[in-house]
């Protein structure tokens, strides 16, 4: 049973931030509520007030310009899965969002709530890291921006202060020459492991590459050192490099044994999916180039 609480309806981001500052630990933000209500029901979190931010218009908007898309924190997973702008400009993110939990959760849960909760077994962050996404946060002292990787501090932990609100996620589009792939394995609708890859090819060699892995350790991470080793090499060599990167993956991802898999199993599957996703990303590059040549 849910404990009693009062719902407040701030009219703007500034009003919501003001209420957070005024009420302190007594108040929690309420967007989709998919995680929040579970925590309240099981007495893992206490709140006398829920600040309902869903009616704040700017938090539910999607805007795009020539090179990036701004996603409001209250945009649902289902909208990100189906919105024409996202499907056209950020197709890998749309693919990742289509695999979040189930249709009920996707229809209710929000991208901002997902990132702020930072459940280690989640889909969106892994894909967003490939896009070099950043977040905008509003607090009593104004707005601040930071890279998503810096925002994601660890298991259920972020850089968000108690009196701050995540306003938007800014997602640069991948360059036109990139192909991408998002892969996951899952159990009971929760991802056991997620992998996102984007790559570009020139004259057969890998001109550029981005790699991210989630659900292995405490948070999703980019694999910058492995990217550097693969960049400018041949695709067959990259697969060998990934297979030999077990020590690097273990050190970087810091795998955790849990109910969804052992650390050793996750490390092995991470390598398998990285190889597979890189192959798929390069294949999508070839399809783009064939289309242009045709």
Secondary structure, 3 states (H helix, E strand, C coil): CCCCCEEECCCCHHHHHHHHHHHHHHEEEECCCCCHHHHHHCCCCCCCEEEECCCCHHHHCEEECCCEEEEECCCEHHHHHHCHHHHHHCHHHHHHHCCCCCHHHHHHCEHHHHHHHCCCCCCHHHHHHHCCCEEEEEECCEEEEEEHHHHEEECCEECCCCCCEEEEEEEECCCCCCEEEEEEEEECCEEEEEEEEEEEEECCEEEEEEEEEECCCCCCEECHHHHHHHCCCEHHHHHHHHHCCHHHHHHHHCCCCECCECHHHHHHHHHHHHHHHHHHHHHHHHHHHHHHHC
